[in-house]
């Protein structure tokens, strides 16, 4: 079973949690894309859903496939969000933002009664940090913000490079026209301390640590999909 099949498996299991007429946050990333494709098939058969996308990328796919969309201002309280993750630990603490949509993803997740994360088993880790932590920062004063993040990392005993993300056009820009710093810490033993420290830096718009937000995670493996709950030990 290849990676795409695992993503489809997780997406199918998540679709069972979506009820007709739901106000639904729709996540970003390759696994979320598979969810959108499956959701669109149900919509084509008459299933009703009020979708709120977490990125322009997701919005374009939903429009292309006929999934009805609304803005979060139109629908500020959501029943459920289905989204992917770059890393998941046993307490369902997440690293997200590999696709650059962390700010909107976190806003949508915070507006949702429940958040279900979908991923393959490669995303499960004992301790977060193997995947570089995305940190969305304002363009103004980016170098000063970077230095503040470096000082925080040193204070918390975290090492590794912190690099500005780029793409083929130069500096990567998020949907909100912000830069992203990718922090390759390797291991984050105290995610809460890091999250609090980053939130206190004025130039940091948002960070990719999602704490106490996911209510469940659907993890796909060759043996089938299993569900982890936030209350699981």
Secondary structure, DSSP 8 states (H G I E B T S, - for coil): --HHHHHHHHHHHHHTT--TTEEEEE--SHHHHHHHHHHHHHHHTT--EEEEESSHHHHHHHHHHT--B--TTTS-SEEEEEE--SEE-TT--EE--TTS-HHHHHHHHHTEEEEEEEEEGGGB-SSS-SS-EEEEE-STTHHHHHHHHHHHHHHTT--S-EEE-EETTEE---TTS-EEEEE--S--S-HHHHHHHHHTSTTEEEESEE-S--SEEEEEETTEEEEEETT--
